[in-house]
Amino acid sequence: MRYDSPLVVEEIHVGVILDMKSREGRIVLNCMSAAVSDFYQLHKNYSTRVVLHSRDSKGEPLHALSAALNLLNDIKVEAIIGAQTSMEAHLLADLGEAAKVPVMSLSEPSPPLNDNKYPFHIGIIPDQTSLAMAISAIFEIFKWKDVTLVYDENTDYGKNIIPAVVNSFQETNVRIAHTSSIAASSTNEQIIEELHKLMELKTKVFLVHISHLLVPRLFVNAKKLGMMSEGYVWIMTSSSMNFLHSMDSNVIESMEGVLGLKSHIPASTGLQNLTSRLRRKFYMEYPNMEVTELSPYGIWAYDATWVLAEAVERTRSKNSTRSFSKHGVVLLREILETGFKGLSGEVQYPDGKLTSGGFEIVNVVGKEERKVGFWPCKEEKTTKESCMPLNNRRNLLFTDNLETINWPGGSKRQLSSEIKLRIGVPVRPGFKELVRVERDPQTNRTIVTGFSIDVFETAIKALPYKVHYEFFPFENENGVMAGTYNDLVYQVYLKNYDAVVGDTTITSNRSQYVDFTIPYTDLGVGMLVPNEKDNMWIFLKPLSTGLWITSAGFFILTGFVVWLIERPVNKEFQGTRWQQIGTLFSFSFSTLVFAHRERLLNNLAKFVVIIWVFVVLILTSSYTATLASMMTVKQIQLNSGGSYIGYQSGSLGVIMHLNFKGIKPYRSVQDYADALSKGSKHGGVSAIIDEVPYINIFLAKYSADYSMIKTRSTTNGFAFVFPKGSKLVHDMSRQIEHMREEGKLIEMEKTWCLRKTTLISEEATTTDPRPLDLYSFRGLFLVTGISSAFALFLFLIFSTTFRNLITKQLQLIGRQLQRLRMYCCPI
């Protein structure tokens, strides 16, 4: 396209790559041509003129790439506008980066590009992040917490929104419960089959992000199946709502009640004039293509062409002598720095992306769309003027920002965000403090109570949204539990129950099928044993018989040695025979408590006593420690012959890793008490191993006679069961944390008699403390024996009395021998 002007103008060639046979491709091309004409009609004095060279991509990425190569090599274009699909956008971005030519894209590349790696790619449409934030705002105002995402399976555009939506939903605690992928090539039968699957879901809120070409078949079939009736919610993204005006009236009628987001294009005289001009042109060139309004993509392309034309003029005026390769870099900078008020609002491309102008929230009513709100909006206004530019902070909606909405089925009442749960509970023969299932004989109503039920109800009432629930006992026609706990948990996986509440232990095997909250009880297993019976002779147990006798013998021996050494020089050790015997024994045994009153004069005696006092100190310390252990902790010999271990029926896995002679199952607190009172020798058991919460219940009634020892964290505690991916897992876990921090769990345990346990020892052994024997102290006795013998030896050698005694005895023996000789041999 050339323009007559007295000025010497330079033509700047720009490539346009679109699917020329598509409705949208024709609209975009005509909008760009109109933009060139309008721009230079207003700027006649400019020295440059943009010349558009269009190529048909035929809707194929490789055709688009081939067309781009032709434009670059043959036409020498300095910029390219187009790329209607994600794959085309990615290919042209690679090519533009290599050629240093700006590529202005009508689609987001897939996978998303690194802006630093592809600076020559410019997105002239709003990115997915703003759309995801708008969707999240709608869900937040209506307090929907679960959604099913329906997206186009075979297009990258459909998949690209998932990460952005997930990130935005995380901020508002919304969970994508299910995803449903439908390909544009799907037959009606395949679409109906997928819709049947959606009908079976509990979540009735659907977020639809598909091509506008797929919308007619989806909603016409959904209406036939009754999915456009009251109780359903359909939220459509701008990918489809932007083209609602181009759909047939019967399709729009089938979508009645749909709530959607439509890219906001402000009304203006310029937009009205452009629409009128193009409508007449399309009527002349394409009689079968009725255009009531221009699509946002055509308007964005119109504004992008204005920005490009302005940037080209600035580039040439500043860099008239630059080389072609340099032109691309300068042109890119000018495009990013150019901003103006266009037909779509304020037009700028910071960071190579169009700043979003927000979204209209529209409601399909009858055969038309009705605007019910805007996003983002100022809190104090509800009019169109309240729409403000999107910024980095979250922009929330409020009920005052929205007009009345007609939902599917003609209802003006929004779908309740409340959740309804079918909860399975175990039917226990014992330990009913945890879960008790009873029936009112008059009303035949099932009443479920217990500690687990209280914790669940307290946590669920604290949630920021309503949850309705009903308890269903897991029982057969006889009122007996209909299977094991594994069977009960598996019912959640089979979707027969929405949750399980009760004394359900967290296990790795169960976690393969369901999700657990954090535990609300103590962890691990413990050992339940009878307390030690009173024994008046327990003080004799710490020492063996041999050690008692040896100790007594050494007391007497030490006393004798001291008496023998001290008697010749110490009056306290002299006297009558009985006085000396009394002194000997009183002195020796008083050393036990270090209370001997006799004063020692001989150093050898002092040496003997010092060694002996050291031995006595060791003996008494060891005796005290062993006696204290015996009187504090009840110990049992589990590995000895004839010992049996009890366990709770149905929880055999708790003790399967232990090696016992025999194990016996029991079902209730009373069964535990009876078995432990009998003991292994009389048909009972020596101990019972069970999870800590069950033992706590038992000890709340029998704490005087029994104790828990040897706890181990080999189980993960009780928790509530939910389906995989349920948002209630996170929310309920958080409430359990709060209850534990505030002390509510402990108060509930006390209420239900679960918190009266006195844990004796967490690391107690399972064998009796071995009595102290002679072998252990033979070294001490050897030392004191040698010391006494050595002192006695020295005393006998160096004592004068001893020498006189020996002399007298030798003289006496000599006289006796002389008399004997005289008697035998007379003179």
Secondary structure as UniProt FT lines:
FT   STRAND          10..18
FT   TURN            20..21
FT   HELIX           23..42
FT   TURN            44..45
FT   STRAND          48..56
FT   TURN            58..59
FT   HELIX           61..70
FT   HELIX           71..75
FT   STRAND          79..82
FT   HELIX           86..99
FT   STRAND          103..105
FT   TURN            115..117
FT   TURN            119..120
FT   STRAND          121..123
FT   HELIX           128..142
FT   STRAND          146..152
FT   TURN            153..154
FT   HELIX           156..172
FT   STRAND          175..182
FT   TURN            184..185
FT   HELIX           188..199
FT   STRAND          205..209
FT   TURN            212..214
FT   HELIX           215..224
FT   TURN            225..228
FT   TURN            230..231
FT   STRAND          233..236
FT   HELIX           238..241
FT   TURN            242..243
FT   HELIX           244..246
FT   HELIX           249..254
FT   TURN            255..257
FT   STRAND          259..263
FT   HELIX           269..285
FT   TURN            287..288
FT   HELIX           296..318
FT   TURN            320..321
FT   HELIX           324..337
FT   STRAND          340..342
FT   TURN            343..344
FT   STRAND          345..347
FT   HELIX           350..352
FT   STRAND          359..365
FT   TURN            366..367
FT   STRAND          368..375
FT   TURN            379..380
FT   HELIX           384..386
FT   HELIX           399..401
FT   HELIX           408..410
FT   STRAND          419..425
FT   TURN            432..434
FT   STRAND          436..439
FT   TURN            441..443
FT   STRAND          446..449
FT   HELIX           451..461
FT   STRAND          467..473
FT   TURN            477..478
FT   HELIX           485..493
FT   TURN            494..495
FT   STRAND          499..500
FT   TURN            508..509
FT   HELIX           510..512
FT   STRAND          514..516
FT   STRAND          525..530
FT   TURN            536..537
FT   HELIX           538..540
FT   TURN            541..542
FT   HELIX           545..566
FT   TURN            567..569
FT   HELIX           571..573
FT   HELIX           577..590
FT   HELIX           591..593
FT   HELIX           603..632
FT   TURN            638..639
FT   TURN            641..642
FT   STRAND          644..648
FT   TURN            649..650
FT   HELIX           652..654
FT   TURN            655..657
FT   STRAND          662..666
FT   HELIX           669..678
FT   HELIX           680..682
FT   STRAND          687..691
FT   HELIX           692..702
FT   TURN            703..705
FT   STRAND          706..712
FT   STRAND          721..723
FT   TURN            724..725
FT   HELIX           727..742
FT   HELIX           744..751
FT   TURN            752..753
FT   STRAND          759..761
FT   HELIX           774..777
FT   HELIX           778..798
FT   HELIX           800..824
//
